[in-house]
Amino acid sequence: MCLKNIEPKVFIAGKDKQAVCILSFNEIRGLHAATVAWYKPDGELHRFAENNFGSYEEADDDKVMLRFWLDIDQIDETDFGNWKARAFLDGEMIKEDDIIISGDGVNKIGI
């Protein structure tokens, strides 16, 4: 699963197009819904995306990988700062991570 870095990732508007979260699941069976929610520095939900997936038969390579992204170029300058990305599986939060969205190559956010 993504979201396992200890240090927050820094994304720079004008340089980075997207922040991408990759969820990877092993040995998972049945129908499931994976959701990633992106929260602005003030805690307000900016957007979320959901992907339904299922595994019906046993296979040697039963790994499922899902990609979720946040378009950096659509972030308003007033929302630069420390963001949260939260991943959910079937409605239950499984991981949370911090990302930083900055307006230039100089880190002025104070990490």
ZIGI-V928281 format. One record per pair of residues at least 12 apart in sequence whose C-alpha atoms are under 8 Angstrom apart, sorted by the first residue. I is the first residue (numbers start at 1). J is the second residue. Records with the same first field share a line. If there is no record, write none. Layout:
I: J, J
This chain:
1: 22, 23, 24, 25
2: 21, 22, 23, 24
3: 21, 85, 95, 96, 97
4: 97
5: 97
8: 97, 98, 99, 100
9: 98, 99, 100
10: 99, 100, 101, 102
11: 72, 99, 100, 101, 102
12: 72, 101, 102, 103, 104, 105
13: 72, 73, 75, 101, 102, 103, 104
14: 73, 103, 104
16: 72, 73
17: 71, 72, 73
18: 69, 70, 71, 72, 73
19: 69, 70, 71, 72
20: 67, 68, 69, 70
21: 67, 68, 69
22: 65, 66, 67, 68
23: 65, 66, 67
24: 63, 64, 65, 66
25: 63, 64, 65
26: 62, 63, 64
27: 62, 63
28: 55, 62, 63
29: 54, 55, 56
30: 54, 55, 56
31: 52, 53, 54, 55
32: 52, 53, 54, 89, 90
33: 50, 51, 52, 53, 89, 90, 91
34: 50, 51, 52, 53, 87, 88, 89, 90, 91
35: 48, 49, 50, 51, 87, 88, 89, 90, 91
36: 48, 49, 50, 68, 85, 86, 87, 88
37: 49, 85, 86, 87
38: 70, 83, 84, 85, 86
39: 83, 84, 85
40: 79, 81, 82, 83, 84
41: 79, 80, 81, 82, 83, 84
49: 68
51: 66
72: 101
77: 103
80: 100, 101, 102, 103
81: 100, 101, 102, 109
82: 98, 99, 100, 101, 109
83: 98, 99, 100, 101
84: 96, 97, 98, 99
85: 97, 98, 99
